[in-house]
Amino acid sequence: MTTPATYQTRHPLIRWVTAPFRAFRYLNQELLGAGEAMARSNRFPQPRTQAGPVEAEHAQPAPVSKVPTRV
């Protein structure tokens, strides 16, 4: 496979020096995206769903022996 005439390979030292900067740039973009997603979700909080009558009927009270009482 041939490379185009305008393409120049980088020196390994330059790649080694620029790698931390590329990693930092990538992590910064990830954190910015996560922060924006959190801001969007906090802007419009979703209402909690209420238990319907079907779920309410299935709830069983705790037995008397399990209910904590103070003496």
C-alpha positions as CSV (number, residue, x, y, z in Angstrom):
1,M,0.0,0.0,0.0
2,T,1.5,3.4,-1.0
3,T,1.0,6.6,0.9
4,P,0.1,9.9,-0.8
5,A,3.0,12.2,-1.6
6,T,1.7,14.8,0.8
7,Y,1.6,12.4,3.8
8,Q,4.6,12.5,6.1
9,T,5.0,10.1,9.0
10,R,5.6,11.6,12.4
11,H,8.7,10.9,14.3
12,P,8.2,8.4,17.1
13,L,9.4,11.0,19.7
14,I,6.8,13.5,18.5
15,R,4.0,10.9,18.8
16,W,5.2,10.0,22.3
17,V,5.2,13.7,23.4
18,T,1.8,14.4,21.9
19,A,0.1,11.3,23.2
20,P,-0.7,12.7,26.7
21,F,-2.2,15.8,25.1
22,R,-4.4,13.7,22.9
23,A,-5.5,11.6,25.9
24,F,-6.2,14.8,27.9
25,R,-8.3,16.2,25.0
26,Y,-10.3,13.0,24.7
27,L,-11.0,12.8,28.5
28,N,-11.9,16.5,28.5
29,Q,-14.5,15.9,25.7
30,E,-15.9,12.9,27.6
31,L,-16.3,15.0,30.8
32,L,-17.8,17.9,28.9
33,G,-20.4,15.5,27.3
34,A,-21.2,13.9,30.6
35,G,-21.7,17.3,32.2
36,E,-24.0,18.5,29.4
37,A,-26.0,15.3,29.7
38,M,-26.4,15.8,33.5
39,A,-27.4,19.4,33.0
40,R,-30.0,18.4,30.5
41,S,-31.5,15.8,32.8
42,N,-31.5,18.2,35.7
43,R,-33.2,20.9,33.7
44,F,-36.4,18.8,33.1
45,P,-36.8,16.4,36.1
46,Q,-39.1,13.5,35.4
47,P,-42.1,13.1,37.7
48,R,-42.1,10.0,39.8
49,T,-44.6,7.4,38.8
50,Q,-47.3,6.7,41.4
51,A,-48.3,3.2,42.3
52,G,-51.5,2.3,40.6
53,P,-54.4,0.6,42.3
54,V,-53.2,-2.8,41.1
55,E,-49.8,-2.4,42.8
56,A,-51.5,-1.0,46.0
57,E,-53.7,-4.0,46.4
58,H,-50.7,-6.4,46.3
59,A,-48.9,-4.7,49.1
60,Q,-49.0,-6.7,52.3
61,P,-48.7,-5.2,55.8
62,A,-45.8,-6.4,57.9
63,P,-46.8,-9.1,60.5
64,V,-47.2,-7.8,64.0
65,S,-44.2,-9.8,65.2
66,K,-42.0,-7.8,62.8
67,V,-43.3,-4.3,63.6
68,P,-40.8,-2.5,66.0
69,T,-42.4,-1.1,69.1
70,R,-40.9,0.9,71.9
71,V,-41.5,-0.1,75.5
